[in-house]
Amino acid sequence: MTLPGGLVALYDGRGRNETPVWLPEQRALVFADALTERDGDLRVWGTPWHEERSLPALRALLDLPFEQVIVSHGEPVHDRAAYERALALPAWNE
């Protein structure tokens, strides 16, 4: 869904409890709770459906030409490489 200003609402596999946003002009993805930063690493918050829904939905976002990832928990700004690493790390469950 495209929002005013050209922002694009995305699906993160978490049942639409949160809606990440793609900012095309800024080449950035913005998340409230699907991702977090812990001890210097960007991490995916764990859910009961992590492997079956969350990871596939978050991997699909790699099709977007983003350069930055902004999160609301921990250090806020990360690069694409940090996002790719987060998808390979175990879910954050604390």
C-alpha contacts under 8 A as a table, 3 or more apart, distances in Angstrom:
res1	aa1	res2	aa2	distance
1	M	8	V	5.65
1	M	9	A	5.28
1	M	10	L	7.35
2	T	6	G	6.04
2	T	7	L	5.73
2	T	8	V	4.44
2	T	9	A	6.30
3	L	6	G	5.71
3	L	7	L	5.04
3	L	8	V	5.85
3	L	9	A	7.07
4	P	7	L	6.41
6	G	23	L	7.29
6	G	24	P	7.37
7	L	21	V	6.52
7	L	22	W	5.85
7	L	23	L	5.14
7	L	24	P	6.93
8	V	21	V	5.51
8	V	22	W	5.01
8	V	23	L	6.66
8	V	24	P	7.90
9	A	19	T	6.16
9	A	20	P	6.05
9	A	21	V	4.68
9	A	22	W	6.48
10	L	19	T	5.94
10	L	20	P	5.33
10	L	21	V	5.72
10	L	22	W	7.00
11	Y	14	R	7.77
11	Y	16	R	6.79
11	Y	19	T	6.27
11	Y	20	P	6.78
11	Y	57	A	6.62
12	D	15	G	7.76
12	D	16	R	7.35
12	D	18	E	7.81
12	D	19	T	7.02
12	D	20	P	6.82
12	D	34	A	7.27
12	D	54	S	5.93
12	D	57	A	5.12
12	D	58	L	5.62
13	G	16	R	7.24
13	G	53	R	4.80
13	G	54	S	4.18
13	G	55	L	7.42
13	G	56	P	7.49
13	G	57	A	5.20
13	G	58	L	7.30
14	R	17	N	6.29
14	R	18	E	7.21
14	R	34	A	7.77
14	R	47	T	7.74
14	R	49	W	7.84
14	R	53	R	7.12
14	R	54	S	5.96
15	G	18	E	7.73
16	R	19	T	5.94
18	E	32	A	6.97
18	E	33	D	7.02
18	E	34	A	7.64
19	T	31	F	7.44
19	T	32	A	7.93
20	P	29	L	7.00
20	P	30	V	5.59
20	P	31	F	4.81
20	P	32	A	7.02
21	V	29	L	5.76
21	V	30	V	5.19
21	V	31	F	6.86
22	W	27	R	7.50
22	W	28	A	5.96
22	W	29	L	4.65
22	W	30	V	6.48
23	L	26	Q	5.46
23	L	27	R	5.76
23	L	28	A	5.19
23	L	29	L	6.24
23	L	30	V	7.75
24	P	27	R	4.79
24	P	28	A	6.66
24	P	66	F	7.61
25	E	28	A	7.98
27	R	65	P	6.49
27	R	66	F	4.36
27	R	67	E	5.53
27	R	68	Q	6.51
28	A	66	F	5.08
28	A	67	E	5.94
28	A	68	Q	4.62
28	A	69	V	5.54
28	A	70	I	7.16
29	L	66	F	6.68
29	L	68	Q	6.43
29	L	69	V	4.83
29	L	70	I	6.17
30	V	69	V	5.91
30	V	70	I	4.69
30	V	71	V	6.03
31	F	34	A	6.19
31	F	35	L	6.52
31	F	69	V	7.70
31	F	70	I	6.20
31	F	71	V	4.95
31	F	72	S	6.75
32	A	35	L	7.27
32	A	71	V	5.84
32	A	72	S	5.19
32	A	73	H	7.59
33	D	36	T	6.87
33	D	45	W	7.23
33	D	71	V	7.47
33	D	72	S	6.99
33	D	73	H	7.44
34	A	44	V	5.93
34	A	45	W	5.51
35	L	42	L	6.84
35	L	43	R	5.53
35	L	44	V	4.47
35	L	45	W	5.52
35	L	71	V	6.40
35	L	73	H	7.68
36	T	42	L	5.75
36	T	43	R	5.26
36	T	44	V	6.34
36	T	45	W	6.62
36	T	71	V	6.30
36	T	72	S	7.15
36	T	73	H	5.05
36	T	74	G	6.17
37	E	40	G	6.28
37	E	41	D	5.42
37	E	42	L	4.36
37	E	43	R	5.85
37	E	71	V	7.70
37	E	73	H	6.14
37	E	74	G	4.67
37	E	75	E	5.87
37	E	76	P	7.63
38	R	41	D	5.34
38	R	42	L	6.45
38	R	43	R	6.94
38	R	74	G	6.46
40	G	75	E	7.76
41	D	82	A	7.22
41	D	86	A	7.34
42	L	78	H	7.50
42	L	82	A	6.00
42	L	83	Y	6.55
42	L	85	R	7.61
42	L	86	A	5.41
43	R	83	Y	7.97
43	R	86	A	4.75
43	R	87	L	7.44
43	R	89	L	6.99
43	R	90	P	7.92
43	R	91	A	6.70
43	R	92	W	6.08
44	V	86	A	6.14
44	V	87	L	6.87
44	V	89	L	7.97
44	V	90	P	7.88
44	V	91	A	5.38
44	V	92	W	5.90
45	W	91	A	5.64
45	W	92	W	4.75
45	W	93	N	6.27
46	G	50	H	6.00
46	G	91	A	4.61
46	G	92	W	5.16
46	G	93	N	5.12
47	T	50	H	4.98
47	T	54	S	7.75
47	T	91	A	7.97
47	T	93	N	7.95
49	W	52	E	5.42
49	W	53	R	5.60
49	W	54	S	6.50
50	H	53	R	5.82
50	H	54	S	4.79
50	H	55	L	5.96
50	H	91	A	7.50
51	E	54	S	6.31
51	E	55	L	5.60
51	E	56	P	7.35
52	E	55	L	6.92
52	E	56	P	6.87
53	R	56	P	5.61
53	R	57	A	6.16
54	S	57	A	5.30
54	S	58	L	6.07
55	L	58	L	5.07
55	L	59	R	5.91
55	L	87	L	6.79
56	P	59	R	5.06
56	P	60	A	6.19
57	A	60	A	5.15
57	A	61	L	6.81
58	L	61	L	5.32
58	L	62	L	7.38
58	L	87	L	7.67
59	R	62	L	5.50
59	R	87	L	7.26
60	A	63	D	5.95
61	L	64	L	5.61
62	L	65	P	7.40
62	L	66	F	7.90
66	F	69	V	7.71
66	F	80	R	6.78
67	E	79	D	5.71
67	E	80	R	5.17
68	Q	77	V	6.76
68	Q	78	H	5.61
68	Q	79	D	4.50
68	Q	80	R	5.75
69	V	76	P	7.95
69	V	77	V	5.81
69	V	78	H	5.02
69	V	79	D	5.86
69	V	80	R	6.76
69	V	83	Y	7.11
70	I	76	P	5.24
70	I	77	V	4.71
70	I	78	H	6.36
71	V	74	G	7.42
71	V	75	E	7.50
71	V	76	P	4.86
71	V	77	V	6.65
72	S	75	E	7.91
72	S	76	P	5.93
73	H	76	P	6.75
75	E	78	H	7.91
78	H	82	A	6.14
78	H	83	Y	7.38
79	D	82	A	5.43
79	D	83	Y	6.67
80	R	83	Y	5.05
80	R	84	E	6.30
81	A	84	E	5.06
81	A	85	R	6.20
82	A	85	R	5.06
82	A	86	A	6.12
83	Y	86	A	5.03
83	Y	87	L	6.55
84	E	87	L	5.39
84	E	88	A	6.92
85	R	88	A	5.24
85	R	89	L	6.47
86	A	89	L	5.22
87	L	90	P	7.96
